[in-house]
Amino acid sequence: MNDVTALGFSKDRLRRLDEFMQSRYVASGRFPGVQVLIARGGEIAHSSVLGLRDVERGLPVEDDTIFRIYSMTKPVTSLAFMMLVEEGLVALDDPVAKFIPQWRDLQVFAAGGPVAFRTRPTARPMQIVDLLRHTSGLTYGIQNRTNLDAAYRGLHLAELGYDDTLDDMIEALAALPLEFSPGEAWNYSVATDVLGYLVGKISGVPFDQFLQRRIFDPLGMVDTGFHVPADKASRFAACYSATPEGGLALQDDPVTSPYLKPATLLSGGGGLVSTSADYLRFCRMLARGGELDGARLVAPMTLALMRANHLPGGRDLAEMSQSLFSEATNAGMGFGLGFAVVEHPARTLIPCSVGEYFWGGAASTAFWIDPVEDLIVIQMTQVLPSSAYPIRRELRTLVYSAMMERRG
């Protein structure tokens, strides 16, 4: 561990962060355990592991614990896709139907249910950029908001643990209408799973192999993938659901988990497992403009484009979101190509910097990168849903309140 004072942090206030996590979440039984990693200027400022990774077996969280990162997969998939954009194989304004011909005549939901949807034509074709910024008109079954969400649930679209493939998902989506015409609203969706399908189709390399060869191997992300190999299974955390009483119910036992065998559906939207150390490697590459330890994945200008707000008209999520399920605090936040971005810090009502970019996963994992303060924060736990507790807002407050020296 480096000298936290030299990195601009208060030791006492970082200790307060750990005490808060321990008392509010671990000792209370709200979380089984938690890991927090803070890096600044390429050096570790703080690393803490609290509680258990497996309550039933009394196993502690450790530095190399493997977690389901769910939607923290999305930035990885989005970066993979932008590598193909850099190579000239696809453009952001290309129509999606150029690569998925069966989507050429997609319609927009007007009324009705799965047996007899009433539809209308789209105002314009879906573009690649719509998939990256979640303005495609696609949705998630977990939204529980519309009849179209119900249709997704009925078909188990993009749900982990089912035997469907990405090809099956694409064919099923071709028969369903969109929630809205592309570009008209923001809705958290299976769009990033579609990007994973396109990475494989456009590159000619299976999606999982593309990630391994082009991202994980170059960055040294040795514990990241779509399943947990047998020789690493002992490090895999249990996953829990938050109960109405404030406790935990086992949701996925690491000894019998479907993650212990190779995945059928390679979900670019939520299928990866990883460690905090691996994800820090990924974040450091992003923070350094697309390069880490001599491995150049994308150019700085490409990453700058990804970090820009791509919502039409420069609007924020509060203005455009139709989503009931989101990893974002909407006010003051835009959305780039794979993650949310801070546009107006004051509107968020939490400490943050202009240009900060971030996302999280369904099991309450989270990360953010603050380019102004040269800061990376990663938090891991395994509690569904991510909306059960305001942990992300609290963590931001605690981290920034421990920062005594600004760099911006």
N, C-alpha and C positions, 0 to 999 in steps of 0.2 A: 504494500500500500504506500502511496506517495504522501508527501506532506500536504495535508488538506489546506493548511493555512496558506502555503505558497500557491495553491491553486484557487485561492480566493474564498474558501469556505470556513465557517466556524465549526470547530470540533463539537462544541456543546450543542449547537443547533442541529448538527447531523445526528448526534446522539438523541436529541429530542424526536427526530424523525423516526428512528428505530423504536423508541419508547412508545410513540404514538401507534405505529404499526403493531407492536406487540400487544399493547393494552386494548386498542380499539378493535383489532381484527383477529389476532391469533389467540390471545388468552380468552377472549370472549366467545370463541368458537365460530366466528363468522367466516374466517379463512382457516384452512388447515395449516398453511404456512405461506411465506412470501419471500421473494428475493428482490432486492433493489440494487441496481448498479448505476453509478453516476460517473461519467468521464468528462474531463475538460482538457482541452488542448492536447488530446491524444493520450492522456494519462488517467488512470483510475483515481478518482477522488474519494469514492466511497463504495463499499460493497458489503451488503449484509444479507445473511440468510437466517430466517426465523421460522420456527415451527416445523411441521411435518409435511413431507411429500406424500405420505401414505399413512393415514390415521389408523386404519385397521391393523396395520403391521408395525406401527410405531417407528417408521423410518423417517429420518430428518430430511429437510431440504438441504442440499449440498450445492457447492459451486457448479458441479457438472450435472445437476438434475435436468432431465429432458421433459419439456412441457409441450402440450398441444398449443400452438400459437394461433390457430384458427385464422382470423382475418389479418393478422400480421403477415400472412402469406401474400396478401394483395400487393404490397409494395415490391416484393420479390418478383412476382409475375409481371407486374407493370414494367419493372426495369428490364426484364428479359425481353418483353415486347419492344421496348424502345431500342434495344440492341439491334433488332431487325429493321426498325425505322432508320437507324444510323447507316445500315448497310444498303439502304435504298430498295429493300424488298417490299415495303409497304409505306404508305403515307397516312398521316393522321386524318386527312380529309377524304380518304378512300371510302367508298360505300362498303359496308360490311358484306353486302350481297356479292361483291366482287370475289370474295373468298368463301362465302357460304351461299351458293346460288339458290338453295331452297328457301332462303329468307327474302327473296326478291319481292314478294308480294305480302309482306307483313302488314297487318291491319291494327287499328287501335280499338280497344275495348269501349263499347258504348253502353251496353246493358246485358242482362241475362247471366246464365251460368254455364258451367262446363259442357252441358249437353247441347246448349243452343246459345252461344255467344252472339250478340248483335255487335257489329263492328262498323268502323268508318275508315277511310284511307288515311295514311299518314300525311302530314303536311310536307315532309321531306324524307328522303331515305335516311336510315340509321348510318352514321359514320363511325369510323374507328375511334375518333376522339370521344364519342358518346359512351363507348364501353369503358374507356379509361377514367372518365369523370363522372360516371353513373347518371348520365342524362339519356340513356338509351331507350327508356320505356320498359325495360325488363324489371322484374321484381324478385322477391324472395318469398317462399312459403311461410317463413317465420314472421312475416310482417303481420299476419292475422288481421288484415285491414279490408281487403276487397274479395270479391268472388274470384278474381284472377289469382290472388294469393292462395285461395283454397284449392284452385286447380293445380298450382305448383305442388302443394302439399300432397294432393291426391296422386300425383305422378312421382313423388319423392325427388323432385328435380334438385340436383346438386347436393343432396343429402348424403353425408358421409356414412359409410357402413353398408350401403346398398350395392348391388352387383352391376349397376348401370355403368356405362363408360361415357367418356366425353362425347363420342359419336352418338350414343343414345340420347344424351341430353340435347344436342343440337337438333336432332330429328324431332324430339318432343316439342321443343320450343317453336319449331317451324309451324306447328299446328295451333299455337296459342296466340291470341292478340297481345299487343303491348298495353301497358297502363296509360300511356300518353304518347303523343307524337314526339320523336326524338328531338332533344334540345329544349323542350318546353318546361321541364321540371327536373328535380334531382330525386332519385329514389335508389336507396341501397339495394343491391341486386346481385344476381348471378353473372353480371357482366364480366367480372374478372375471371370466372370459370371459362367463359367464352374466349377471353384473351388467351388462356392457357391452351385451349383447343387450337386457336389460331397460331400460337407459337409453334406447335408441332406441325401443323399443316403447311405453314409458310416456310419454315426452316427445313422441313423434311426429316427432322430428328424428333423422336418421341419426346414429349414435354418434360418428363422426369429426367431423361438423359441430357436434354438441353440445359436444364438448371444445374445438373451435376457438373457437366463439362465446362459450362460457360460462367457459372457464378460460384457454386459451392467449392469446387476444386481450386480455382484460382484464389479465392479468398481464404482458403483453409477452414471452411465451415464443415468440420468433420462429423458433427452430430445432427445435421439438418437433412431432412428427407421426408418422404411420404409414408414411411413406416419405421418402426423401431426394430433393428436387427436383434437377434437372439442374444448376442454378446453384450448388448447395451440395455437389455430389458430390465435389469436390476436397478437402473437409474431412472426409469420412467415413473413419472408422478401419477397418482390417482387423480381423477377429475370428479368434482362434486357439484351438486345443485344446491343453491341457497333455499332454505325452507322458510315458510311464512313466520315461523317462531324465531328466526334469527340463527338457526343452526345449519347443519350440513347433512345432505343425503348423498351417498355414493352414486355417481352417475356412470362412471366408466372405471372398472377395476383394471389396474395395469397388468394383472396376471392373465386376464381373459380378454383384454381389449382387442378390437378389430385392428388397431394400429400395429399389432405384433406380426401381421402378415402384409405382404405387398398390397397396395391399394388397387382396386379396380377403377374407381373414379379418381383420376389425378386432379384434385380440386385446386386450381390456381387461386381460388377465392378463400380457401380455408383449410387446406389439407396438410400443411406441413407441421412437423414437430421440430423443436430446436432447443438450444440452450441459451442462456443469457450471454455467454462468451461468444458463441457463434453469431448471435444477432448483433452483438457489439461490433464484430468484424464487418457485418453488412452495413451497419450505421456509420462506422468510421469511413468506409468507402464512399458513402453518400456525402458525408461531411467534408471529405477531401476532394469533392468534385468528380467522383467516379473512379478513383484510383486508390489502391492500398498496397503497400509493400511491393511496388513494381507491377502489380496486376491492374491494368487499365480496362475497365468494363465499358464505360461510356465516357464521352467527352464532357467537359464542364458546361458547355452550352446546352447540351442535351439535358443535363440534370437541372440547369437553370430553368429550362422550359417545363420540366416536370414539376418544379416547385412553384410555378406561377399559378395564379387563380384562373382556371379555364371556364368557370361558370359564365354563361352568356350574359353580356352586359356588365361584367364585373360584379355581379350580385353575390350575396353571401348565402350560406345554407339556410338561414332563417327565412330568407325570401323565397327560396326555390324548393325546399325539401317537402316531399310528400311522405317521407319515410317515418314509420313508427319505431323502427329499429335502426339505430345509428350509433357509431362509435364517436360521433362528434358532438361537441357543444356548439350549437348552431350559430349563435350571434357572433358576428365579427370574424367568422371562419369562411374562407373560400374552399374550393377543392381543385387540386391540380391533377396530374396524371398519375394517380396511384395513392395519393394521401391527401389529407386535409392540410390547409395552410392558413396561418393567422394573417388576416388583413388589417383588422382594427382591434388592437389589444384592449382598449377601454371597454368595448362592447362585450367582451368575453367575461368581464368581471373577475378574472383570475390573472395572476402574474404570467406574462408571456412576452414574446418579442415579435415585431413585424417580420414576416418571412419564416417563422418557426413552422416546421412541418411534422406530422405525427399521424398515428393511427393506433388501433388496439384490436384485441381479439375477444371472441365471445366468452372465453373463460376468464375474463378480467385481466388479461395481460395488456401491456401498453408500452409504447416508446414515443419519445419525441426528440427532435434535433433542433437546437436553437443556434443558428449560424451567427447571430449577433454576439451571444455570450460564449460561443465555441463549446457548447454543452450537448451531451447525449445522456439521456436517462432511459433505462429499461427496467420495467417491473414485471415480474412473473409470479403468477399463482394459478390455481385451477378451480375457479368457482363460476358456474353458470347461473343466471345470465350476467353479462357485464354491467347491466343497469341495476343490479341488486343494491349496490352501495356506491356512494360518490367518491370512490377511492382515487380516481384519476384527478379530479379537481383538488382533493386534499393533498395528494402527492405533489402536484405542481406548487401549491402554496408552501408546503414544507420544504421542498428543494430550494425554491427561490428565496425563502426566508432564511435559509442557511448560507446563502451566497452574500458575502460581505464586500466583494470587489467586482464591479462591473467591467466588462470589456467592450461594451457597445458605446 
